[in-house]
Amino acid sequence: MAIIVSDIIINGKHASIARSLIDNDLYQNGAELFVEAALLGIYYGRQGEVDATTQDRLQVSRTYFDRRTQLENILFIFLQHEKVYQRRALSAAEVFNINENTLELKPLVEELKAHALFGIEKLGERYSKLLIKVKPENVVDVLLDQEKISPEEIATKVTEDEKHFVKPQLDEEIEAIING
């Protein structure tokens, strides 16, 4: 039984955050991000609010879930466990996931999406914190051309880069650091 029967649309700031994470190769596609974000939201027991402050829009294809029916079931099992943890009453259809006629799917998908919105915010925060920690002065970027394959040429390139990127410290500066 397919639970996610239509594409999931993410709008506003959440779509912008998600697109940034995908564009920076942290996720291959929106569906992969959606799954992790939904699990993160369920884990924290939090839901995000729809925020349409930007016009950005991201569409998560249902075909991703059509090909991975077990993944879809796992997401909803986690969602049901979260409801139990929060001491929310479950209907019999929710407990047993009986069939499409007895289970109202739209509220489940919307609830899953709300958890995913919180997860997207959380993933965006984590990525931003990572970017802040990685300052350009801490990164030594050694780019080797494909023609430079000999060890001597690599050593020469590293020596040249050290002149540009590694700040030599004077003996006085080192002594001041050591002696505090």
ABEGO torsion letter per residue (X at the ends): XBABABBBBBBEAAAAAAAAAAAAGABABAAAAAAAAAAAAAAAGBBBBBBAABABBBBBBAAAAAABAAAAAAAAAAAAAAAAAAGBBBBAAAAAGABAAABBAAAAAAAAAAAAAAAAAAAAAAAAAAAAABBAAABBBBBBBAABABAAAAAAAAAAAAAAABBBBBAAAAAAAAAX
